[in-house]
């Protein structure tokens, strides 16, 4: 997650001057969220 945050900050800093700076950065571990959802679906199928 630290590497992902650094990558997002780098993208934000690299925006052209004419572009507005983002008001916030959102960093998420999507692979983890998908894994958790998949585990629930398999458990529910029984």
Protein Blocks (a to p, Z undefined) as FASTA:
>chain_A
ZZmmmmmmmmmmmpcfklccdfbdcdddfklmmmmmmmmmmmmnZZ
